[in-house]
Every structure is written in C-alpha cells, then in structure tokens.
Amino acid sequence: MWKQLQVDWPGATLLINLTGAFCLGILIHRFPTSQFTILFWETGFLGGYTTFSTLNTELIAMYNEHQWRSLIIYGTLSYLGGLSLAWLGMQL
C-alpha cells in the first residue's frame, strides 16, 4: 500500500522555503502593484521555487514516526522563520 517516508533533517527544504520567503518580502516591498511581478515572479517563479507541499509531507512523516522534537523545531523554523524573513525582506 503506502510506503512509509522516513525523514532525516530536511535542511534543503528549509533553506529553499526560507530564502523564497525572504525574496518574496523584497518583491512585495519593491514592486507592490506590478501585475507582472505578482503573476510571474511571486506566484510563478517563487511558487515553483519554494515547496509548501514537501514541507507538509515532511511534517506528516515526522508525526507518523513520532519525531516530536524534530516536528516542533522544523515546523516552528519553517512557519515563523518564513514569516520573519518575509517581513525582513519587506524592510529592505
């Protein structure tokens, strides 16, 4: 049936998502009303660059494997770190 996904520390996913959030913050600040920027760069490029589905798949795998500490740390770094870096990008 379903193959169990065993998760080590997903550093690559974390790095990609955090840098994508930072770049998104910069784009929102620099080009807030440009339709091209919103559709091409923010939705298209950064939406393809980042991976929200992989993040959640890894979190579910950590939950299924009872890796509670990793689950909390990875979830917190991903969500709060992403919001913080998006805000930081908007400040530049």
Secondary structure, 3 states (H helix, E strand, C coil): CCCCCCCCCCHHHHHHHHHHHHHHHHHHHHCCCCHHHHHHHHHHHHHHHCCHHHHHHHHHHHHHCCCHHHHHHHHHHHHHHHHHHHHHHHHC
